[in-house]
């Protein structure tokens, strides 16, 4: 059954949102997208979803928004630049490939910028807030799937 559900919770200057989208499938297939620093919580979130969803492909997206106005900013990925320069040197020395690594090429490298944001201390209270947002989203998804039939 197809459906959509959304839940959110605010805690400690953060807004945690969980969006769930489901489409028909004979089996249960969960796709979870979340910030990397929450990846340790993935098994618990999966178990919680599997208690409510028995079949279908479900895409779950977890978002975190800071309410204090502090935003993430891009920062140069210096180790990647160093690796690219070392690779250029290696190509020239070992393979005789000539050329320069110019600014436009360097800026087009995937991952050249990384996002730096102030650290968030993830603890039990934040985990509970995320659980509330997920429960709210699961309830909305269940109601939407039931309405569709």
C-alpha positions as CSV (number, residue, x, y, z in Angstrom):
1,X,0.0,0.0,0.0
2,X,1.2,3.4,-0.8
3,X,1.3,6.2,1.8
4,X,3.0,9.1,3.4
5,X,3.6,10.0,7.0
6,X,5.5,12.7,8.7
7,X,6.4,13.3,12.3
8,X,8.5,15.9,14.2
9,X,9.8,16.7,17.6
10,X,11.7,19.6,19.1
11,X,14.2,19.3,21.8
12,X,17.2,21.2,23.0
13,X,17.3,23.7,20.1
14,X,16.7,21.0,17.5
15,X,13.8,20.1,15.3
16,X,13.9,16.4,14.3
17,X,11.7,15.4,11.4
18,X,10.9,12.0,10.0
19,X,9.3,11.6,6.6
20,X,8.1,8.1,5.5
21,X,7.0,7.2,2.0
22,X,5.7,3.7,1.1
23,X,4.9,2.0,-2.1
24,X,3.5,-1.5,-2.8
25,X,5.9,-4.4,-2.6
26,X,5.4,-8.0,-1.7
27,X,8.2,-7.9,0.8
28,X,9.4,-5.4,3.3
29,X,12.2,-3.1,2.0
30,X,13.4,-0.2,4.2
31,X,15.5,2.6,2.9
32,X,16.8,4.9,5.6
33,X,18.5,8.2,5.0
34,X,19.8,10.1,8.0
35,X,22.7,12.3,9.0
36,X,25.9,10.3,9.5
37,X,26.2,11.1,13.2
38,X,22.9,9.3,13.8
39,X,23.9,6.1,12.0
40,X,24.5,4.3,15.3
41,X,20.7,4.6,15.9
42,X,19.8,2.9,12.6
43,X,19.2,-0.6,14.0
44,X,16.8,0.7,16.6
45,X,14.9,2.8,14.1
46,X,14.6,-0.1,11.7
47,X,13.2,-2.4,14.5
48,X,10.6,0.3,15.4
49,X,9.5,0.6,11.8
50,X,9.3,-3.2,11.3
51,X,6.9,-3.5,14.3
52,X,4.4,-1.4,12.4
53,X,5.2,-2.0,8.7
54,X,4.9,-5.6,7.5
55,X,5.3,-5.2,3.8
56,X,6.1,-2.5,1.2
57,X,9.0,-0.5,0.3
58,X,9.4,2.3,2.8
59,X,11.7,5.3,2.4
60,X,12.5,7.0,5.7
61,X,14.3,10.3,5.8
62,X,15.5,11.8,9.1
63,X,16.2,15.5,9.1
64,X,17.8,17.7,11.8
65,X,17.3,21.5,11.9
66,X,19.0,23.7,14.4
67,X,16.5,26.2,15.8
68,X,19.2,28.6,17.1
69,X,19.9,29.9,13.6
70,X,23.5,28.5,13.5
71,X,23.9,27.0,10.0
72,X,26.4,24.6,8.5
73,X,29.0,26.2,6.3
74,X,31.1,24.7,3.6
75,X,34.8,24.1,4.2
76,X,37.6,23.1,1.9
77,X,38.4,19.4,2.1
78,X,42.1,19.9,2.5
79,X,43.0,16.1,2.6
80,X,41.2,15.6,-0.7
81,X,43.1,18.5,-2.3
82,X,46.4,17.0,-1.1
83,X,45.5,13.6,-2.5
84,X,44.6,15.2,-5.9
85,X,47.9,17.0,-6.0
86,X,49.8,13.8,-5.1
87,X,47.9,11.9,-7.8
88,X,48.9,14.6,-10.4
89,X,52.5,14.3,-9.4
90,X,52.4,10.5,-9.5
91,X,50.8,10.5,-13.0
92,X,53.5,12.9,-14.2
93,X,56.4,11.0,-12.7
94,X,55.4,7.4,-13.3
95,X,53.3,7.7,-16.5
96,X,54.6,10.8,-18.2
97,X,51.2,12.4,-18.2
98,X,51.7,16.2,-18.3
99,X,49.3,18.9,-17.3
100,X,48.3,21.1,-14.5
101,X,45.6,20.7,-11.9
102,X,43.9,24.1,-12.3
103,X,41.3,25.8,-10.1
104,X,38.3,24.9,-12.2
105,X,39.2,21.2,-12.3
106,X,40.0,21.2,-8.6
107,X,36.7,22.8,-7.7
108,X,34.8,20.2,-9.8
109,X,36.2,17.3,-7.7
110,X,33.4,15.5,-5.9
111,X,33.7,16.1,-2.2
112,X,36.0,19.1,-2.5
113,X,33.8,20.9,0.1
114,X,32.6,19.3,3.3
115,X,30.0,20.7,5.5
116,X,31.1,21.9,8.9
117,X,28.4,22.4,11.5
118,X,28.6,22.9,15.2
119,X,28.6,19.6,17.1
120,X,25.4,18.3,18.4
121,X,25.6,16.2,21.6
122,X,23.4,13.1,20.8
123,X,22.2,11.6,24.0
124,X,19.2,9.6,25.4
125,X,16.9,12.6,25.4
126,X,17.5,13.4,21.8
127,X,17.0,9.7,21.0
128,X,13.6,9.8,22.8
129,X,12.7,12.9,20.7
130,X,13.6,11.1,17.5
131,X,11.6,8.1,18.7
132,X,8.5,10.4,19.2
133,X,8.9,11.9,15.7
134,X,9.2,8.4,14.2
135,X,6.1,7.2,16.1
136,X,4.1,10.2,14.9
137,X,5.3,9.6,11.3
138,X,4.5,5.9,11.6
139,X,1.0,6.6,12.9
140,X,0.4,9.1,10.0
141,X,1.8,6.5,7.5
142,X,-0.5,3.8,8.9
143,X,-3.5,6.1,8.7
144,X,-2.7,7.1,5.1
145,X,-2.2,3.5,4.0
146,X,-5.4,2.4,5.7
147,X,-7.3,5.2,4.0
148,X,-6.0,4.1,0.6
149,X,-7.0,0.6,1.3
